[in-house]
Amino acid sequence: MKGQIINSVLIVLVGLVVFLFAKRTSENKFHSDFIIIHAFLLLSSTVVYKGIQLDAIGILFFDLINI
C-alpha cells in the first residue's frame, strides 16, 4: 500500500513539473522557475525516499536533502 502511494506521488510530481515547463513564458519566467525548483526538490526527496524503501540509499542522504 505504501509503495502505491509513493508511486502515485511520483507520477503527480512529474506531471506537475512537465505542466509547469509547458506553461512557462517570458512573462512568468521568474515565478515559474521558483515553483519548478521547489517541485523538483519535492520530486527528488520522494525519489530518495523510494530508494530508502528499496534499501538502495541510506537514510542519512534523505535527512540531508530535507535539511
All heavy atoms as TSV, in Angstrom:
chain	resi	resn	atom	element	x	y	z
A	1	MET	N	N	0.828	-1.201	0.000
A	1	MET	CA	C	0.000	0.000	0.000
A	1	MET	C	C	0.865	1.254	0.000
A	1	MET	O	O	0.577	2.190	-0.710
A	1	MET	CB	C	-0.913	-0.048	1.231
A	1	MET	CG	C	-1.803	1.136	1.365
A	1	MET	SD	S	-3.054	1.092	0.085
A	1	MET	CE	C	-3.965	2.515	0.480
A	2	LYS	N	N	1.938	1.241	0.830
A	2	LYS	CA	C	2.798	2.406	0.906
A	2	LYS	C	C	3.497	2.670	-0.426
A	2	LYS	O	O	3.667	3.807	-0.837
A	2	LYS	CB	C	3.829	2.187	2.004
A	2	LYS	CG	C	4.449	3.427	2.537
A	2	LYS	CD	C	5.483	3.078	3.583
A	2	LYS	CE	C	5.218	3.828	4.844
A	2	LYS	NZ	N	6.254	3.603	5.844
A	3	GLY	N	N	3.911	1.592	-1.117
A	3	GLY	CA	C	4.574	1.740	-2.404
A	3	GLY	C	C	3.661	2.330	-3.461
A	3	GLY	O	O	4.102	3.093	-4.323
A	4	GLN	N	N	2.377	1.999	-3.414
A	4	GLN	CA	C	1.430	2.544	-4.380
A	4	GLN	C	C	1.240	4.038	-4.176
A	4	GLN	O	O	1.100	4.795	-5.142
A	4	GLN	CB	C	0.091	1.826	-4.266
A	4	GLN	CG	C	0.146	0.378	-4.685
A	4	GLN	CD	C	-1.146	-0.346	-4.382
A	4	GLN	OE1	O	-2.000	0.157	-3.658
A	4	GLN	NE2	N	-1.287	-1.545	-4.929
A	5	ILE	N	N	1.231	4.465	-2.921
A	5	ILE	CA	C	1.076	5.893	-2.628
A	5	ILE	C	C	2.291	6.665	-3.121
A	5	ILE	O	O	2.157	7.730	-3.739
A	5	ILE	CB	C	0.849	6.116	-1.123
A	5	ILE	CG1	C	-0.488	5.516	-0.706
A	5	ILE	CG2	C	0.922	7.591	-0.769
A	5	ILE	CD1	C	-0.735	5.492	0.777
A	6	ILE	N	N	3.478	6.125	-2.882
A	6	ILE	CA	C	4.696	6.800	-3.329
A	6	ILE	C	C	4.741	6.865	-4.851
A	6	ILE	O	O	5.114	7.892	-5.423
A	6	ILE	CB	C	5.937	6.096	-2.754
A	6	ILE	CG1	C	5.968	6.279	-1.242
A	6	ILE	CG2	C	7.219	6.652	-3.364
A	6	ILE	CD1	C	7.035	5.494	-0.556
A	7	ASN	N	N	4.345	5.789	-5.521
A	7	ASN	CA	C	4.305	5.814	-6.983
A	7	ASN	C	C	3.314	6.850	-7.493
A	7	ASN	O	O	3.589	7.552	-8.471
A	7	ASN	CB	C	3.955	4.430	-7.528
A	7	ASN	CG	C	5.066	3.428	-7.316
A	7	ASN	OD1	O	6.220	3.801	-7.144
A	7	ASN	ND2	N	4.716	2.158	-7.317
A	8	SER	N	N	2.183	6.979	-6.830
A	8	SER	CA	C	1.188	7.989	-7.217
A	8	SER	C	C	1.735	9.394	-7.033
A	8	SER	O	O	1.542	10.263	-7.891
A	8	SER	CB	C	-0.085	7.824	-6.397
A	8	SER	OG	O	-0.644	6.558	-6.599
A	9	VAL	N	N	2.426	9.620	-5.933
A	9	VAL	CA	C	3.027	10.935	-5.677
A	9	VAL	C	C	4.084	11.243	-6.726
A	9	VAL	O	O	4.165	12.374	-7.223
A	9	VAL	CB	C	3.609	10.992	-4.248
A	9	VAL	CG1	C	4.461	12.229	-4.045
A	9	VAL	CG2	C	2.503	10.946	-3.217
A	10	LEU	N	N	4.891	10.256	-7.082
A	10	LEU	CA	C	5.899	10.463	-8.126
A	10	LEU	C	C	5.253	10.842	-9.450
A	10	LEU	O	O	5.723	11.765	-10.135
A	10	LEU	CB	C	6.741	9.199	-8.303
A	10	LEU	CG	C	7.815	8.958	-7.256
A	10	LEU	CD1	C	8.439	7.588	-7.453
A	10	LEU	CD2	C	8.867	10.031	-7.310
A	11	ILE	N	N	4.191	10.178	-9.821
A	11	ILE	CA	C	3.503	10.475	-11.075
A	11	ILE	C	C	2.932	11.883	-11.059
A	11	ILE	O	O	3.054	12.640	-12.028
A	11	ILE	CB	C	2.410	9.426	-11.357
A	11	ILE	CG1	C	3.054	8.077	-11.682
A	11	ILE	CG2	C	1.487	9.872	-12.481
A	11	ILE	CD1	C	2.092	6.920	-11.723
A	12	VAL	N	N	2.325	12.274	-9.940
A	12	VAL	CA	C	1.746	13.620	-9.831
A	12	VAL	C	C	2.834	14.683	-9.898
A	12	VAL	O	O	2.689	15.698	-10.596
A	12	VAL	CB	C	0.917	13.748	-8.531
A	12	VAL	CG1	C	0.562	15.188	-8.247
A	12	VAL	CG2	C	-0.325	12.893	-8.603
A	13	LEU	N	N	3.957	14.465	-9.207
A	13	LEU	CA	C	5.038	15.456	-9.217
A	13	LEU	C	C	5.695	15.569	-10.590
A	13	LEU	O	O	6.018	16.673	-11.030
A	13	LEU	CB	C	6.072	15.117	-8.148
A	13	LEU	CG	C	5.647	15.398	-6.711
A	13	LEU	CD1	C	6.689	14.877	-5.732
A	13	LEU	CD2	C	5.425	16.881	-6.486
A	14	VAL	N	N	5.901	14.453	-11.267
A	14	VAL	CA	C	6.468	14.510	-12.619
A	14	VAL	C	C	5.497	15.241	-13.549
A	14	VAL	O	O	5.910	16.086	-14.349
A	14	VAL	CB	C	6.793	13.096	-13.140
A	14	VAL	CG1	C	7.094	13.119	-14.627
A	14	VAL	CG2	C	7.960	12.510	-12.375
A	15	GLY	N	N	4.217	14.955	-13.420
A	15	GLY	CA	C	3.212	15.655	-14.215
A	15	GLY	C	C	3.196	17.145	-13.927
A	15	GLY	O	O	3.061	17.966	-14.851
A	16	LEU	N	N	3.349	17.512	-12.656
A	16	LEU	CA	C	3.383	18.924	-12.274
A	16	LEU	C	C	4.584	19.634	-12.875
A	16	LEU	O	O	4.458	20.737	-13.413
A	16	LEU	CB	C	3.398	19.059	-10.750
A	16	LEU	CG	C	3.482	20.470	-10.186
A	16	LEU	CD1	C	2.229	21.253	-10.532
A	16	LEU	CD2	C	3.707	20.433	-8.696
A	17	VAL	N	N	5.754	19.010	-12.819
A	17	VAL	CA	C	6.954	19.632	-13.381
A	17	VAL	C	C	6.815	19.790	-14.898
A	17	VAL	O	O	7.147	20.845	-15.449
A	17	VAL	CB	C	8.212	18.810	-13.002
A	17	VAL	CG1	C	9.429	19.291	-13.771
A	17	VAL	CG2	C	8.474	18.895	-11.508
A	18	VAL	N	N	6.305	18.779	-15.575
A	18	VAL	CA	C	6.110	18.871	-17.025
A	18	VAL	C	C	5.094	19.959	-17.357
A	18	VAL	O	O	5.296	20.759	-18.286
A	18	VAL	CB	C	5.664	17.502	-17.594
A	18	VAL	CG1	C	5.196	17.627	-19.029
A	18	VAL	CG2	C	6.787	16.493	-17.474
A	19	PHE	N	N	3.998	20.031	-16.607
A	19	PHE	CA	C	2.980	21.053	-16.831
A	19	PHE	C	C	3.556	22.457	-16.626
A	19	PHE	O	O	3.295	23.373	-17.422
A	19	PHE	CB	C	1.804	20.828	-15.881
A	19	PHE	CG	C	0.760	21.902	-15.927
A	19	PHE	CD1	C	-0.132	21.970	-16.980
A	19	PHE	CD2	C	0.681	22.850	-14.925
A	19	PHE	CE1	C	-1.093	22.963	-17.032
A	19	PHE	CE2	C	-0.270	23.844	-14.963
A	19	PHE	CZ	C	-1.164	23.907	-16.022
A	20	LEU	N	N	4.352	22.625	-15.577
A	20	LEU	CA	C	4.933	23.937	-15.304
A	20	LEU	C	C	5.915	24.356	-16.398
A	20	LEU	O	O	5.973	25.529	-16.763
A	20	LEU	CB	C	5.605	23.943	-13.939
A	20	LEU	CG	C	4.657	23.875	-12.747
A	20	LEU	CD1	C	5.440	23.694	-11.451
A	20	LEU	CD2	C	3.788	25.112	-12.665
A	21	PHE	N	N	6.703	23.400	-16.910
A	21	PHE	CA	C	7.594	23.724	-18.023
A	21	PHE	C	C	6.800	24.115	-19.267
A	21	PHE	O	O	7.204	25.005	-20.018
A	21	PHE	CB	C	8.522	22.555	-18.347
A	21	PHE	CG	C	9.830	22.606	-17.615
A	21	PHE	CD1	C	10.157	21.624	-16.699
A	21	PHE	CD2	C	10.738	23.625	-17.847
A	21	PHE	CE1	C	11.365	21.654	-16.028
A	21	PHE	CE2	C	11.944	23.672	-17.176
A	21	PHE	CZ	C	12.262	22.681	-16.266
A	22	ALA	N	N	5.672	23.475	-19.480
A	22	ALA	CA	C	4.855	23.786	-20.657
A	22	ALA	C	C	4.215	25.170	-20.543
A	22	ALA	O	O	4.036	25.864	-21.552
A	22	ALA	CB	C	3.774	22.729	-20.843
A	23	LYS	N	N	3.873	25.600	-19.340
A	23	LYS	CA	C	3.218	26.896	-19.139
A	23	LYS	C	C	4.197	28.041	-18.899
A	23	LYS	O	O	3.779	29.183	-18.733
A	23	LYS	CB	C	2.271	26.810	-17.928
A	23	LYS	CG	C	1.083	25.916	-18.165
A	23	LYS	CD	C	0.206	26.478	-19.250
A	23	LYS	CE	C	-1.014	25.632	-19.465
A	23	LYS	NZ	N	-1.884	26.184	-20.483
A	24	ARG	N	N	5.482	27.767	-18.901
A	24	ARG	CA	C	6.495	28.784	-18.632
A	24	ARG	C	C	6.640	29.701	-19.842
A	24	ARG	O	O	6.851	29.250	-20.959
A	24	ARG	CB	C	7.813	28.095	-18.332
A	24	ARG	CG	C	8.913	28.993	-17.907
A	24	ARG	CD	C	10.111	28.139	-17.498
A	24	ARG	NE	N	11.232	28.971	-17.187
A	24	ARG	CZ	C	12.259	29.174	-18.013
A	24	ARG	NH1	N	12.295	28.573	-19.177
A	24	ARG	NH2	N	13.235	29.958	-17.661
A	25	THR	N	N	6.493	31.010	-19.628
A	25	THR	CA	C	6.665	32.003	-20.688
A	25	THR	C	C	7.640	33.072	-20.210
A	25	THR	O	O	8.086	33.056	-19.062
A	25	THR	CB	C	5.318	32.668	-21.041
A	25	THR	OG1	O	4.828	33.353	-19.894
A	25	THR	CG2	C	4.297	31.662	-21.522
A	26	SER	N	N	7.944	34.020	-21.071
A	26	SER	CA	C	8.871	35.083	-20.682
A	26	SER	C	C	8.252	36.017	-19.636
A	26	SER	O	O	8.972	36.628	-18.847
A	26	SER	CB	C	9.307	35.883	-21.903
A	26	SER	OG	O	8.188	36.466	-22.525
A	27	GLU	N	N	6.919	36.118	-19.626
A	27	GLU	CA	C	6.264	36.993	-18.648
A	27	GLU	C	C	6.294	36.412	-17.235
A	27	GLU	O	O	6.373	37.139	-16.258
A	27	GLU	CB	C	4.803	37.262	-19.032
A	27	GLU	CG	C	4.638	38.156	-20.232
A	27	GLU	CD	C	4.666	37.377	-21.531
A	27	GLU	OE1	O	4.405	36.158	-21.516
A	27	GLU	OE2	O	4.974	37.994	-22.569
A	28	ASN	N	N	6.189	35.088	-17.108
A	28	ASN	CA	C	6.134	34.489	-15.775
A	28	ASN	C	C	7.370	33.638	-15.483
A	28	ASN	O	O	7.323	32.740	-14.654
A	28	ASN	CB	C	4.870	33.647	-15.624
A	28	ASN	CG	C	4.835	32.458	-16.548
A	28	ASN	OD1	O	5.763	32.221	-17.293
A	28	ASN	ND2	N	3.753	31.718	-16.498
A	29	LYS	N	N	8.469	33.944	-16.159
A	29	LYS	CA	C	9.678	33.124	-16.054
A	29	LYS	C	C	10.206	33.055	-14.620
A	29	LYS	O	O	10.547	31.977	-14.144
A	29	LYS	CB	C	10.751	33.693	-16.985
A	29	LYS	CG	C	12.001	32.879	-17.037
A	29	LYS	CD	C	12.978	33.486	-18.031
A	29	LYS	CE	C	14.239	32.662	-18.056
A	29	LYS	NZ	N	15.218	33.204	-18.976
A	30	PHE	N	N	10.278	34.166	-13.936
A	30	PHE	CA	C	10.840	34.195	-12.583
A	30	PHE	C	C	10.015	33.336	-11.628
A	30	PHE	O	O	10.553	32.487	-10.920
A	30	PHE	CB	C	10.918	35.634	-12.067
A	30	PHE	CG	C	11.416	35.723	-10.648
A	30	PHE	CD1	C	12.758	35.571	-10.375
A	30	PHE	CD2	C	10.546	35.945	-9.603
A	30	PHE	CE1	C	13.228	35.652	-9.079
A	30	PHE	CE2	C	10.998	36.016	-8.300
A	30	PHE	CZ	C	12.346	35.876	-8.038
A	31	HIS	N	N	8.719	33.543	-11.618
A	31	HIS	CA	C	7.862	32.808	-10.693
A	31	HIS	C	C	7.741	31.331	-11.078
A	31	HIS	O	O	7.691	30.456	-10.221
A	31	HIS	CB	C	6.483	33.463	-10.625
A	31	HIS	CG	C	6.540	34.827	-10.012
A	31	HIS	ND1	N	6.611	35.956	-10.775
A	31	HIS	CD2	C	6.562	35.226	-8.715
A	31	HIS	CE1	C	6.674	37.007	-9.970
A	31	HIS	NE2	N	6.646	36.602	-8.716
A	32	SER	N	N	7.721	31.054	-12.356
A	32	SER	CA	C	7.661	29.662	-12.810
A	32	SER	C	C	8.924	28.907	-12.413
A	32	SER	O	O	8.858	27.762	-11.966
A	32	SER	CB	C	7.492	29.601	-14.320
A	32	SER	OG	O	6.239	30.086	-14.683
A	33	ASP	N	N	10.078	29.549	-12.577
A	33	ASP	CA	C	11.328	28.900	-12.185
A	33	ASP	C	C	11.342	28.601	-10.691
A	33	ASP	O	O	11.805	27.534	-10.271
A	33	ASP	CB	C	12.527	29.778	-12.545
A	33	ASP	CG	C	12.778	29.840	-14.036
A	33	ASP	OD1	O	12.224	28.991	-14.759
A	33	ASP	OD2	O	13.517	30.729	-14.471
A	34	PHE	N	N	10.838	29.516	-9.899
A	34	PHE	CA	C	10.768	29.326	-8.454
A	34	PHE	C	C	9.907	28.110	-8.098
A	34	PHE	O	O	10.312	27.252	-7.306
A	34	PHE	CB	C	10.189	30.597	-7.810
A	34	PHE	CG	C	10.178	30.577	-6.315
A	34	PHE	CD1	C	11.344	30.784	-5.599
A	34	PHE	CD2	C	9.001	30.366	-5.626
A	34	PHE	CE1	C	11.335	30.776	-4.221
A	34	PHE	CE2	C	8.979	30.345	-4.248
A	34	PHE	CZ	C	10.153	30.557	-3.542
A	35	ILE	N	N	8.748	27.990	-8.717
A	35	ILE	CA	C	7.842	26.868	-8.443
A	35	ILE	C	C	8.424	25.566	-8.994
A	35	ILE	O	O	8.325	24.515	-8.356
A	35	ILE	CB	C	6.451	27.157	-9.027
A	35	ILE	CG1	C	5.818	28.329	-8.292
A	35	ILE	CG2	C	5.557	25.932	-8.925
A	35	ILE	CD1	C	4.543	28.835	-8.912
A	36	ILE	N	N	9.061	25.613	-10.164
A	36	ILE	CA	C	9.661	24.420	-10.754
A	36	ILE	C	C	10.787	23.896	-9.872
A	36	ILE	O	O	10.910	22.685	-9.666
A	36	ILE	CB	C	10.152	24.706	-12.188
A	36	ILE	CG1	C	8.961	24.882	-13.128
A	36	ILE	CG2	C	11.072	23.602	-12.693
A	36	ILE	CD1	C	9.320	25.411	-14.494
A	37	ILE	N	N	11.609	24.781	-9.343
A	37	ILE	CA	C	12.698	24.354	-8.457
A	37	ILE	C	C	12.137	23.658	-7.228
A	37	ILE	O	O	12.629	22.598	-6.815
A	37	ILE	CB	C	13.588	25.553	-8.069
A	37	ILE	CG1	C	14.411	25.994	-9.273
A	37	ILE	CG2	C	14.509	25.208	-6.901
A	37	ILE	CD1	C	15.129	27.302	-9.081
A	38	HIS	N	N	11.109	24.221	-6.634
A	38	HIS	CA	C	10.525	23.602	-5.443
A	38	HIS	C	C	9.850	22.265	-5.770
A	38	HIS	O	O	9.956	21.309	-4.995
A	38	HIS	CB	C	9.544	24.567	-4.775
A	38	HIS	CG	C	10.233	25.614	-3.977
A	38	HIS	ND1	N	10.719	26.755	-4.548
A	38	HIS	CD2	C	10.548	25.667	-2.670
A	38	HIS	CE1	C	11.296	27.488	-3.610
A	38	HIS	NE2	N	11.213	26.852	-2.460
A	39	ALA	N	N	9.178	22.191	-6.900
A	39	ALA	CA	C	8.568	20.920	-7.299
A	39	ALA	C	C	9.646	19.873	-7.576
A	39	ALA	O	O	9.485	18.698	-7.233
A	39	ALA	CB	C	7.684	21.119	-8.526
A	40	PHE	N	N	10.761	20.286	-8.175
A	40	PHE	CA	C	11.863	19.365	-8.428
A	40	PHE	C	C	12.472	18.867	-7.118
A	40	PHE	O	O	12.824	17.685	-7.007
A	40	PHE	CB	C	12.931	20.031	-9.296
A	40	PHE	CG	C	14.099	19.136	-9.571
A	40	PHE	CD1	C	13.982	18.112	-10.485
A	40	PHE	CD2	C	15.298	19.313	-8.910
A	40	PHE	CE1	C	15.054	17.270	-10.742
A	40	PHE	CE2	C	16.364	18.487	-9.149
A	40	PHE	CZ	C	16.251	17.457	-10.079
A	41	LEU	N	N	12.602	19.739	-6.133
A	41	LEU	CA	C	13.132	19.311	-4.830
A	41	LEU	C	C	12.184	18.329	-4.148
A	41	LEU	O	O	12.630	17.358	-3.528
A	41	LEU	CB	C	13.401	20.520	-3.940
A	41	LEU	CG	C	14.559	21.402	-4.385
A	41	LEU	CD1	C	14.654	22.644	-3.509
A	41	LEU	CD2	C	15.859	20.628	-4.360
A	42	LEU	N	N	10.887	18.566	-4.252
A	42	LEU	CA	C	9.927	17.597	-3.720
A	42	LEU	C	C	10.042	16.261	-4.451
A	42	LEU	O	O	9.982	15.196	-3.832
A	42	LEU	CB	C	8.504	18.133	-3.855
A	42	LEU	CG	C	8.073	19.193	-2.856
A	42	LEU	CD1	C	6.706	19.748	-3.258
A	42	LEU	CD2	C	8.014	18.614	-1.478
A	43	LEU	N	N	10.235	16.327	-5.750
A	43	LEU	CA	C	10.386	15.112	-6.551
A	43	LEU	C	C	11.646	14.354	-6.157
A	43	LEU	O	O	11.613	13.133	-5.977
A	43	LEU	CB	C	10.416	15.466	-8.031
A	43	LEU	CG	C	10.574	14.325	-9.019
A	43	LEU	CD1	C	9.350	13.425	-8.960
A	43	LEU	CD2	C	10.768	14.863	-10.415
A	44	SER	N	N	12.757	15.075	-5.986
A	44	SER	CA	C	13.999	14.396	-5.611
A	44	SER	C	C	13.902	13.791	-4.217
A	44	SER	O	O	14.407	12.691	-3.974
A	44	SER	CB	C	15.191	15.353	-5.703
A	44	SER	OG	O	15.070	16.379	-4.753
A	45	SER	N	N	13.243	14.472	-3.306
A	45	SER	CA	C	13.056	13.934	-1.962
A	45	SER	C	C	12.212	12.663	-1.997
A	45	SER	O	O	12.499	11.691	-1.287
A	45	SER	CB	C	12.392	14.989	-1.075
A	45	SER	OG	O	12.177	14.496	0.203
A	46	THR	N	N	11.203	12.634	-2.836
A	46	THR	CA	C	10.354	11.452	-2.966
A	46	THR	C	C	11.116	10.292	-3.595
A	46	THR	O	O	10.965	9.142	-3.171
A	46	THR	CB	C	9.110	11.787	-3.803
A	46	THR	OG1	O	8.459	12.923	-3.237
A	46	THR	CG2	C	8.143	10.633	-3.832
A	47	VAL	N	N	11.955	10.588	-4.582
A	47	VAL	CA	C	12.753	9.534	-5.213
A	47	VAL	C	C	13.746	8.941	-4.216
A	47	VAL	O	O	13.941	7.721	-4.166
A	47	VAL	CB	C	13.477	10.083	-6.467
A	47	VAL	CG1	C	14.537	9.125	-6.964
A	47	VAL	CG2	C	12.476	10.390	-7.554
A	48	VAL	N	N	14.357	9.785	-3.400
A	48	VAL	CA	C	15.288	9.290	-2.389
A	48	VAL	C	C	14.550	8.442	-1.361
A	48	VAL	O	O	15.042	7.390	-0.942
A	48	VAL	CB	C	16.042	10.460	-1.716
A	48	VAL	CG1	C	16.789	10.008	-0.483
A	48	VAL	CG2	C	16.994	11.096	-2.710
A	49	TYR	N	N	13.366	8.863	-0.963
A	49	TYR	CA	C	12.571	8.072	-0.010
A	49	TYR	C	C	12.222	6.714	-0.608
A	49	TYR	O	O	12.264	5.694	0.081
A	49	TYR	CB	C	11.308	8.830	0.375
A	49	TYR	CG	C	10.495	8.130	1.425
A	49	TYR	CD1	C	10.909	8.122	2.745
A	49	TYR	CD2	C	9.325	7.462	1.096
A	49	TYR	CE1	C	10.177	7.469	3.718
A	49	TYR	CE2	C	8.592	6.809	2.054
A	49	TYR	CZ	C	9.011	6.818	3.367
A	49	TYR	OH	O	8.280	6.168	4.320
A	50	LYS	N	N	11.899	6.696	-1.895
A	50	LYS	CA	C	11.618	5.426	-2.583
A	50	LYS	C	C	12.868	4.547	-2.574
A	50	LYS	O	O	12.781	3.335	-2.390
A	50	LYS	CB	C	11.153	5.714	-4.006
A	50	LYS	CG	C	10.896	4.521	-4.854
A	50	LYS	CD	C	9.504	4.056	-4.715
A	50	LYS	CE	C	9.239	2.984	-5.760
A	50	LYS	NZ	N	8.084	2.230	-5.465
A	51	GLY	N	N	14.032	5.144	-2.778
A	51	GLY	CA	C	15.286	4.398	-2.727
A	51	GLY	C	C	15.577	3.843	-1.349
A	51	GLY	O	O	16.139	2.752	-1.209
A	52	ILE	N	N	15.193	4.566	-0.319
A	52	ILE	CA	C	15.370	4.084	1.048
A	52	ILE	C	C	14.500	2.860	1.277
A	52	ILE	O	O	14.934	1.885	1.900
A	52	ILE	CB	C	15.046	5.193	2.067
A	52	ILE	CG1	C	16.122	6.256	2.048
A	52	ILE	CG2	C	14.907	4.630	3.466
A	52	ILE	CD1	C	15.782	7.489	2.839
A	53	GLN	N	N	13.295	2.883	0.772
A	53	GLN	CA	C	12.405	1.728	0.937
A	53	GLN	C	C	12.949	0.503	0.219
A	53	GLN	O	O	12.736	-0.622	0.658
A	53	GLN	CB	C	11.008	2.042	0.412
A	53	GLN	CG	C	10.198	2.864	1.361
A	53	GLN	CD	C	8.757	2.933	0.927
A	53	GLN	OE1	O	8.447	2.830	-0.255
A	53	GLN	NE2	N	7.890	3.105	1.886
A	54	LEU	N	N	13.643	0.708	-0.881
A	54	LEU	CA	C	14.218	-0.410	-1.630
A	54	LEU	C	C	15.615	-0.780	-1.116
A	54	LEU	O	O	16.284	-1.608	-1.711
A	54	LEU	CB	C	14.292	-0.054	-3.122
A	54	LEU	CG	C	12.950	0.217	-3.799
A	54	LEU	CD1	C	13.169	0.699	-5.230
A	54	LEU	CD2	C	12.072	-1.012	-3.773
A	55	ASP	N	N	16.052	-0.145	-0.036
A	55	ASP	CA	C	17.368	-0.355	0.580
A	55	ASP	C	C	18.515	-0.060	-0.383
A	55	ASP	O	O	19.575	-0.682	-0.320
A	55	ASP	CB	C	17.501	-1.785	1.121
A	55	ASP	CG	C	16.598	-2.031	2.313
A	55	ASP	OD1	O	16.346	-1.071	3.063
A	55	ASP	OD2	O	16.158	-3.177	2.479
A	56	ALA	N	N	18.312	0.875	-1.282
A	56	ALA	CA	C	19.364	1.273	-2.216
A	56	ALA	C	C	20.094	2.525	-1.737
A	56	ALA	O	O	21.220	2.781	-2.156
A	56	ALA	CB	C	18.774	1.514	-3.597
A	57	ILE	N	N	19.462	3.300	-0.859
A	57	ILE	CA	C	20.017	4.565	-0.386
A	57	ILE	C	C	19.913	4.589	1.132
A	57	ILE	O	O	18.920	4.158	1.704
A	57	ILE	CB	C	19.243	5.771	-0.977
A	57	ILE	CG1	C	19.328	5.766	-2.502
A	57	ILE	CG2	C	19.778	7.080	-0.443
A	57	ILE	CD1	C	18.485	6.808	-3.165
A	58	GLY	N	N	20.937	5.133	1.781
A	58	GLY	CA	C	20.913	5.245	3.234
A	58	GLY	C	C	20.029	6.373	3.708
A	58	GLY	O	O	19.734	7.320	2.983
A	59	ILE	N	N	19.597	6.306	4.941
A	59	ILE	CA	C	18.676	7.300	5.497
A	59	ILE	C	C	19.347	8.656	5.700
A	59	ILE	O	O	18.687	9.695	5.678
A	59	ILE	CB	C	18.051	6.788	6.810
A	59	ILE	CG1	C	16.902	7.680	7.244
A	59	ILE	CG2	C	19.045	6.748	7.912
A	59	ILE	CD1	C	15.615	6.960	7.347
A	60	LEU	N	N	20.665	8.691	5.842
A	60	LEU	CA	C	21.377	9.950	6.030
A	60	LEU	C	C	21.204	10.865	4.818
A	60	LEU	O	O	21.042	12.072	4.962
A	60	LEU	CB	C	22.862	9.680	6.284
A	60	LEU	CG	C	23.731	10.908	6.494
A	60	LEU	CD1	C	23.299	11.634	7.761
A	60	LEU	CD2	C	25.178	10.514	6.579
A	61	PHE	N	N	21.200	10.306	3.625
A	61	PHE	CA	C	21.021	11.095	2.409
A	61	PHE	C	C	19.649	11.763	2.388
A	61	PHE	O	O	19.513	12.915	1.991
A	61	PHE	CB	C	21.212	10.201	1.182
A	61	PHE	CG	C	21.347	10.965	-0.100
A	61	PHE	CD1	C	22.438	11.778	-0.332
A	61	PHE	CD2	C	20.375	10.876	-1.073
A	61	PHE	CE1	C	22.562	12.480	-1.514
A	61	PHE	CE2	C	20.485	11.573	-2.258
A	61	PHE	CZ	C	21.587	12.376	-2.464
A	62	PHE	N	N	18.619	11.056	2.834
A	62	PHE	CA	C	17.274	11.621	2.913
A	62	PHE	C	C	17.238	12.784	3.901
A	62	PHE	O	O	16.633	13.818	3.624
A	62	PHE	CB	C	16.266	10.530	3.334
A	62	PHE	CG	C	14.850	10.991	3.372
A	62	PHE	CD1	C	14.147	11.261	2.226
A	62	PHE	CD2	C	14.200	11.143	4.592
A	62	PHE	CE1	C	12.832	11.676	2.262
A	62	PHE	CE2	C	12.895	11.557	4.649
A	62	PHE	CZ	C	12.211	11.830	3.475
A	63	ASP	N	N	17.899	12.643	5.034
A	63	ASP	CA	C	17.945	13.719	6.022
A	63	ASP	C	C	18.659	14.948	5.455
A	63	ASP	O	O	18.247	16.085	5.702
A	63	ASP	CB	C	18.651	13.247	7.294
A	63	ASP	CG	C	17.829	12.231	8.057
A	63	ASP	OD1	O	16.591	12.185	7.851
A	63	ASP	OD2	O	18.413	11.454	8.843
A	64	LEU	N	N	19.735	14.733	4.707
A	64	LEU	CA	C	20.465	15.860	4.128
A	64	LEU	C	C	19.626	16.614	3.104
A	64	LEU	O	O	19.671	17.840	3.041
A	64	LEU	CB	C	21.762	15.364	3.472
A	64	LEU	CG	C	22.846	14.884	4.434
A	64	LEU	CD1	C	24.010	14.298	3.656
A	64	LEU	CD2	C	23.312	16.005	5.328
A	65	ILE	N	N	18.858	15.907	2.301
A	65	ILE	CA	C	18.009	16.577	1.311
A	65	ILE	C	C	16.916	17.386	2.010
A	65	ILE	O	O	16.597	18.492	1.607
A	65	ILE	CB	C	17.408	15.550	0.336
A	65	ILE	CG1	C	18.471	15.111	-0.642
A	65	ILE	CG2	C	16.226	16.130	-0.419
A	65	ILE	CD1	C	18.006	14.155	-1.676
A	66	ASN	N	N	16.329	16.833	3.058
A	66	ASN	CA	C	15.263	17.541	3.748
A	66	ASN	C	C	15.756	18.751	4.522
A	66	ASN	O	O	14.999	19.692	4.733
A	66	ASN	CB	C	14.515	16.592	4.674
A	66	ASN	CG	C	13.611	15.662	3.921
A	66	ASN	OD1	O	13.055	16.040	2.906
A	66	ASN	ND2	N	13.473	14.457	4.397
A	67	ILE	N	N	17.003	18.753	4.919
A	67	ILE	CA	C	17.559	19.922	5.618
A	67	ILE	C	C	17.693	21.053	4.625
A	67	ILE	O	O	17.360	22.158	4.844
A	67	ILE	CB	C	18.906	19.588	6.268
A	67	ILE	CG1	C	18.689	18.693	7.463
A	67	ILE	CG2	C	19.640	20.838	6.694
A	67	ILE	CD1	C	19.935	18.164	8.103
